[in-house]
Amino acid sequence: MARRKANGEGSIYKRKDGRWEGAAYLGTISGKAKRLRVYGKTRKEAHEKLTAAFARSQQGVSLPDHNWKLAEYLDYWLSNAVNPDRRPNTYRRYEGVVRLHLKPALGKKQLQQLSVRMLEEFYKNLLTEGASRNTVYQAQKVLSALTHAMRQELLLRNVARLAEMPRYKPKEGQFWTAPEAIEFLRAARPDPLYHAFVLSVLYGLRRGEVLGIRWCDVDFDNGVLRIRQQVQRIGGSLQQVELKTESSERDEPLLDTARKVLLQQRINQGIARSTAGTEWLGAGADDELVFTTRTGSPIEPRNLYRSFHRIIEKHGIRRIKLHELRHTNGTTQKDLNVPERDTQAVLGHSSTSTTRIYQHVSLENKLVALEKVERHLFEEQFAEDQTSSRQSQPSAKKKLHLIGEVLSGGPTGTRTQDTRLKRPIQSNIQDRLTSISLAMSFRARTWKLGCVAVSIAVKSSSLEFAA
């Protein structure tokens, strides 16, 4: 007799289309029960899938209450996770990637259907269709929504983390040398935004940060410049909004150069306010922005960008981006051996790894480094080569070696001819001197006797010749 199935054990049966279906009630995230259905080509396949579902449920992995498709979940993520916590421009950028790229390609896929291979093909297709590598990179960032889905127990894994991205290497940022930066500031002096450019170069401020400085952020008495907000265009209007990150909120020392340009800017703004009269749109009092238009309204960040490029094109200065003034500041600090942690605090970065992106190596830096290598490795060798070319005699080291051979009685050469001759002399110095004296006396006597013999022989031959 067949065993009767217990409640909740599930059932497996064959469908009219030939496939096998397994079904059972399992718990969901909200605590309610939901009927799960799995399919297979054979009864064994359906049974294995159903058994795996039971095992996950016993491990505490509940079913989602709703079978989310990627498109609707991304909308949910944008509204509930991005919009409340991220900056408006971040939300706008993410929403554009979702609307233009992710929804058309993957929007109808259920979250559980997404695979590593599917995302890798999506990235490749984006590049094939002409999208930039930065667009692909932004799409990958948006798919961090799958991590949010994992936290809500809607997914067991984030396939976006496993998918291999096409190789993406951002272009190396450009920067100015100190003479180039000074050349630009001299050329920008007649421009109404000159004082803003000075602060950008001096502190490496973002364009929204420098335009967002208020007079209440400038503490002339205590010598502090506070960075607390930025100006951005959002939704068709200029707004004063919070900074990019928490670390972007910082206090900078009010340097003498900054103090001078800010005091002059206050004078210029007073003149503009008087000229505008009732048409002045500024906030007034301490909340007034330091840099405003002629009527007191915030300056469009794009206009700062346009003025910057108009100046460098007019005066033939090497072209870089306005944002790369931050790279110029970071690289200058590196060249002056400022500690990396201090540079991070000045630029308002969340980590030193970001700061390193803003620090570059110039050809002059490489020259200094390689000259040190050259001196360390090759200077002694060059000196020896030059000395040997000037000398025809052995070097001092070689002379000492030859003298040692004469005193020790050893043969010349680099190989040992008779090891007995290489033995060290064990006698003391007095014995050596006595031996030398005896040898010299013997040679002297021999020489004298030779001289006498030669003299006698010469006389004898003379007498014989005379006879």
C-alpha positions in Angstrom: 0.0 0.0 0.0 1.4 3.4 -1.0 2.4 5.7 1.9 0.2 8.7 2.3 2.0 12.0 2.1 2.0 14.3 5.1 0.8 17.8 5.0 3.4 20.2 3.6 5.4 17.4 2.0 4.4 18.6 -1.5 3.4 16.7 -4.6 4.9 15.8 -8.0 2.8 15.1 -11.1 3.1 15.2 -14.8 1.6 18.0 -16.8 -0.3 17.9 -20.1 2.7 19.4 -21.9 4.9 16.5 -20.8 6.9 18.3 -18.1 6.9 17.3 -14.5 5.8 19.8 -11.8 6.5 19.8 -8.1 4.5 22.0 -5.8 4.5 22.6 -2.0 3.6 25.4 0.5 6.6 27.2 2.0 7.0 30.2 4.3 7.7 33.7 2.9 9.5 36.6 4.3 6.4 38.1 5.8 5.6 34.8 7.6 2.8 33.8 5.3 2.6 30.5 3.3 3.1 30.5 -0.4 2.8 27.7 -3.0 6.1 27.1 -4.7 6.1 25.4 -8.1 9.2 23.8 -9.8 9.5 22.2 -13.1 11.6 19.5 -14.8 11.9 17.3 -17.9 11.8 14.2 -15.7 10.2 13.3 -12.4 13.7 13.0 -10.8 14.6 16.5 -11.9 11.4 18.0 -10.4 11.9 16.0 -7.2 15.5 17.3 -6.8 14.4 20.9 -7.2 11.6 20.5 -4.7 13.9 18.8 -2.2 16.4 21.7 -2.6 13.6 24.2 -1.9 12.7 22.3 1.3 16.3 22.4 2.3 16.7 26.1 1.9 13.5 26.7 3.8 14.8 24.6 6.7 18.0 26.7 6.7 15.9 29.8 7.2 15.8 31.1 3.6 12.2 32.2 3.0 10.5 32.8 -0.2 9.8 36.3 -1.4 6.2 37.5 -1.2 6.4 38.7 -4.7 8.2 37.5 -7.8 10.0 40.7 -8.7 11.0 41.5 -12.2 14.2 43.6 -12.6 12.4 46.6 -14.0 9.9 47.0 -11.2 12.5 46.2 -8.5 14.9 48.9 -9.9 12.0 51.4 -9.7 11.4 50.3 -6.1 15.1 50.6 -5.3 15.4 54.1 -6.8 12.4 55.4 -4.8 13.2 53.8 -1.5 17.0 53.4 -1.3 18.5 56.0 -3.7 16.2 58.9 -3.5 16.2 59.3 0.3 19.9 58.7 0.9 21.8 59.8 -2.2 22.5 63.3 -3.7 19.9 64.5 -6.3 22.5 64.3 -9.1 23.3 60.7 -8.2 19.7 59.8 -8.3 19.3 61.5 -11.7 22.3 59.6 -13.1 21.1 56.2 -11.8 17.6 56.8 -13.1 19.0 57.6 -16.6 21.0 54.3 -16.7 17.9 52.3 -15.6 15.6 53.9 -18.1 17.9 54.0 -21.1 19.9 50.7 -20.7 18.8 48.3 -18.0 15.0 48.2 -18.5 15.1 47.7 -22.3 17.6 44.9 -22.1 16.9 43.1 -18.8 13.8 44.7 -17.4 11.4 41.7 -18.0 13.7 39.2 -16.4 12.8 38.0 -12.9 15.5 38.5 -10.2 16.0 34.8 -9.8 16.5 34.4 -13.5 19.5 36.7 -13.7 22.8 34.9 -14.3 26.4 35.8 -14.5 26.6 35.0 -18.2 23.5 37.1 -18.9 25.1 40.2 -17.3 28.4 39.7 -19.1 26.5 39.5 -22.4 24.7 42.7 -21.5 27.9 44.5 -20.8 29.4 43.4 -24.1 26.3 44.4 -26.1 26.4 47.9 -24.6 29.9 48.3 -25.9 29.0 46.9 -29.3 26.1 49.3 -29.5 28.4 52.2 -29.1 28.0 53.0 -25.4 31.1 54.3 -23.6 33.0 52.3 -21.1 31.9 54.7 -18.4 28.3 54.0 -19.2 29.0 50.2 -18.7 30.7 51.1 -15.5 27.7 53.1 -14.3 25.3 50.2 -15.3 27.4 47.9 -13.1 27.2 50.4 -10.2 23.4 50.5 -10.6 23.2 46.7 -10.4 24.4 47.1 -6.8 20.6 47.1 -6.3 20.9 43.3 -6.3 22.9 43.6 -3.0 19.9 45.5 -1.6 17.7 42.6 -2.8 19.9 40.1 -1.0 19.6 42.1 2.3 15.8 41.8 1.8 16.2 38.1 1.3 14.9 38.2 -2.2 18.1 36.7 -3.7 20.6 34.2 -2.5 23.5 35.7 -4.4 24.4 38.9 -6.3 25.3 37.8 -9.8 26.5 41.4 -10.6 29.4 40.9 -8.2 30.4 37.7 -10.0 30.0 38.9 -13.6 33.3 40.0 -15.1 33.3 43.5 -16.4 34.9 44.5 -19.6 38.3 45.9 -18.9 37.9 49.6 -17.9 40.7 51.9 -17.2 39.9 55.5 -16.7 42.0 58.0 -18.5 44.9 59.4 -16.6 43.9 62.8 -15.2 45.8 65.9 -16.4 47.4 68.5 -14.2 49.3 71.7 -14.4 52.8 72.4 -13.1 53.3 75.3 -10.8 54.5 77.7 -13.5 51.4 76.8 -15.6 49.0 77.4 -12.7 50.6 80.8 -12.1 50.4 81.6 -15.8 46.7 80.8 -15.7 46.0 83.0 -12.6 47.8 85.9 -14.2 45.7 85.5 -17.3 42.5 85.2 -15.3 43.1 88.4 -13.2 40.7 90.6 -15.3 37.9 88.0 -15.1 35.0 88.5 -12.7 35.5 85.0 -11.4 39.3 85.4 -10.8 38.9 85.1 -7.0 37.0 81.9 -7.3 39.8 80.5 -9.5 42.4 81.4 -6.9 40.5 79.5 -4.2 40.1 76.5 -6.6 43.9 76.3 -7.2 44.9 77.0 -3.6 42.6 74.5 -1.9 41.7 72.1 -4.7 38.0 72.8 -4.3 35.3 71.3 -6.5 33.5 73.9 -8.6 30.2 73.4 -6.7 32.1 73.8 -3.4 33.8 77.1 -4.3 30.5 78.5 -5.6 28.7 77.4 -2.5 30.8 79.3 0.0 28.8 81.7 2.1 30.1 84.6 4.1 29.2 82.8 7.3 31.6 80.1 6.3 34.5 82.5 6.3 35.9 83.1 9.8 38.3 86.0 9.4 38.9 86.3 13.2 40.0 82.6 13.7 41.5 82.1 10.3 39.2 79.3 9.1 37.4 78.6 5.8 34.5 76.2 6.2 33.3 74.0 3.3 29.7 73.1 4.1 27.6 73.1 0.9 27.7 73.3 -2.8 25.8 74.8 -5.7 24.3 72.5 -8.3 21.7 72.6 -11.0 18.9 70.2 -10.1 15.6 69.8 -11.8 16.1 72.9 -13.9 17.0 75.3 -11.0 20.2 76.2 -9.1 20.1 74.9 -5.6 22.4 75.0 -2.6 22.7 71.3 -1.5 24.8 69.2 0.8 28.3 68.1 -0.1 29.3 64.9 -2.1 30.2 62.9 1.0 30.5 63.3 4.7 34.3 63.7 4.4 33.8 66.6 2.0 32.6 68.7 4.9 35.9 70.1 6.2 37.6 73.2 7.7 40.5 74.7 5.8 43.0 77.2 7.2 42.4 80.7 5.9 45.7 81.4 4.2 47.0 84.9 3.5 46.3 84.7 -0.2 42.7 83.5 0.5 42.1 86.2 3.0 43.2 88.9 0.5 41.1 87.6 -2.4 38.0 87.2 -0.1 38.3 90.7 1.3 38.6 92.1 -2.2 35.6 89.9 -3.2 33.6 91.5 -0.4 34.4 94.9 -1.7 33.4 93.9 -5.3 30.2 92.4 -4.1 29.3 95.5 -2.1 29.7 97.6 -5.3 27.6 95.2 -7.3 24.8 95.3 -4.6 24.8 99.1 -4.6 24.6 99.1 -8.4 21.8 96.6 -8.6 19.7 98.3 -5.9 16.3 96.8 -5.5 17.1 94.2 -8.2 19.5 92.5 -5.9 18.4 88.9 -5.4 21.0 87.8 -2.8 20.1 86.2 0.5 21.6 89.1 2.5 23.4 89.0 5.8 25.8 86.1 6.6 23.9 83.6 4.4 24.9 85.6 1.3 27.0 83.6 -1.2 30.5 84.8 -1.6 30.4 84.5 -5.4 27.2 85.7 -7.1 26.1 87.2 -10.4 25.6 91.0 -10.8 22.2 90.7 -9.3 23.1 88.4 -6.3 21.9 85.1 -7.6 24.0 81.9 -7.5 26.5 81.4 -10.3 25.8 78.6 -12.8 28.6 76.0 -12.3 28.7 75.6 -16.1 29.6 79.3 -16.4 32.6 78.9 -14.2 33.6 76.0 -16.5 33.1 78.2 -19.6 35.1 81.1 -18.2 37.9 78.7 -17.3 38.2 77.4 -20.9 37.8 80.7 -22.5 40.8 82.0 -20.6 43.1 79.1 -21.4 42.2 79.2 -25.1 42.6 82.9 -25.3 46.1 82.8 -23.8 47.3 79.5 -25.3 47.6 77.7 -22.0 47.7 73.9 -22.1 44.2 72.6 -21.9 43.0 70.7 -18.8 39.6 70.3 -17.2 38.4 72.6 -14.5 38.0 69.6 -12.1 41.7 68.8 -12.8 42.7 71.8 -10.7 42.1 69.3 -7.9 44.7 67.0 -9.6 47.1 70.0 -9.8 46.7 70.7 -6.1 47.1 67.0 -5.1 50.2 66.5 -7.3 51.8 69.7 -6.0 51.3 68.5 -2.4 52.9 65.2 -3.4 55.9 66.9 -4.9 56.3 68.9 -1.7 56.3 65.7 0.3 53.1 66.5 2.1 51.8 63.4 4.0 49.1 61.5 2.0 46.8 61.6 5.0 47.0 65.4 5.1 46.3 65.7 1.4 43.3 63.5 1.8 41.9 65.8 4.5 42.6 69.0 2.4 40.8 67.6 -0.7 37.9 66.1 1.3 38.4 62.5 0.1 36.9 59.6 2.0 40.0 57.4 1.6 43.7 57.8 0.7 43.1 55.4 -2.3 41.0 58.1 -3.9 43.6 60.7 -3.1 46.2 58.7 -5.0 44.1 59.1 -8.2 44.6 62.8 -7.9 48.4 62.6 -7.5 50.5 62.1 -10.7 54.1 61.6 -11.6 55.6 64.1 -14.0 58.6 63.6 -16.3 60.7 65.8 -13.9 59.7 63.4 -11.0 60.9 60.5 -13.0 64.2 62.2 -13.9 64.9 62.9 -10.2 64.1 59.3 -9.3 66.2 57.8 -12.1 69.2 60.1 -11.4 69.3 58.8 -7.9 69.3 55.2 -9.3 72.1 56.2 -11.7 74.2 57.7 -9.0 73.7 54.7 -6.7 74.4 52.0 -9.3 76.7 53.5 -11.8 78.7 56.4 -10.3 81.4 54.2 -8.8 81.8 52.2 -11.9 82.1 55.3 -14.0 84.8 56.6 -11.7 86.8 53.4 -12.0 86.5 53.4 -15.8 87.7 57.0 -16.0 90.6 56.3 -13.6 91.8 53.2 -15.6 91.7 55.2 -18.8 94.1 57.8 -17.3 96.5 55.4 -15.7 99.1 53.2 -17.5 100.3 51.8 -14.2 98.5 49.3 -12.0 96.0 50.8 -9.5 97.0 51.3 -5.9 95.1 48.1 -4.9 97.1 46.2 -7.6 100.4 47.6 -6.4 99.8 46.5 -2.8 99.0 43.0 -4.1 102.3 42.8 -6.0 104.3 44.2 -3.0 102.7 41.5 -0.9 103.8 38.8 -3.3 107.4 40.0 -3.3 107.6 40.1 0.5 105.9 36.7 0.9 108.0 35.1 -1.9 104.9 33.8 -3.6 104.6 33.6 -7.4 102.5 36.0 -9.4 99.2 35.0 -10.9 95.7 34.3 -9.8 96.1 30.5 -9.4 98.2 28.8 -6.8 101.3 27.1 -8.4 102.7 25.7 -5.1 100.6 25.7 -2.1 103.7 25.5 0.2 104.7 29.0 -1.1 101.3 30.3 -0.1 101.8 29.4 3.6 102.0 32.4 5.9 105.5 33.1 7.4 105.4 32.0 11.0 108.7 33.7 12.2 108.7 37.0 14.0 109.9 40.4 12.5 113.4 40.1 14.0 114.0 36.8 12.3 112.9 38.3 9.1 115.2 41.2 9.3 118.2 39.0 10.2 117.5 36.8 7.2 117.3 39.8 4.9 120.6 41.2 6.3 122.4 37.9 5.8 121.1 37.7 2.2 122.2 41.2 1.5 125.7 40.6 3.0 126.2 37.5 0.9 125.2 39.3 -2.3 127.5 42.2 -1.4 130.5 39.9 -0.9 129.7 38.1 -4.1 129.5 41.3 -6.0 132.8 42.6 -4.5 134.6 39.3 -5.4 133.3 39.6 -8.9 134.6 43.1 -9.3 138.1 42.0 -8.1 138.1 39.1 -10.5 137.1 41.3 -13.4 139.9 43.8 -12.5 142.6 41.2 -12.3 141.5 39.7 -15.6 141.7 43.1 -17.3 145.2 43.8 -16.0 146.5 40.5 -17.1 145.2 40.9 -20.6 146.9 44.4 -20.8 150.3 43.0 -19.8 150.1 40.2 -22.4 149.1 42.7 -25.1 152.1 45.0 -24.2 154.6 42.1 -24.3 
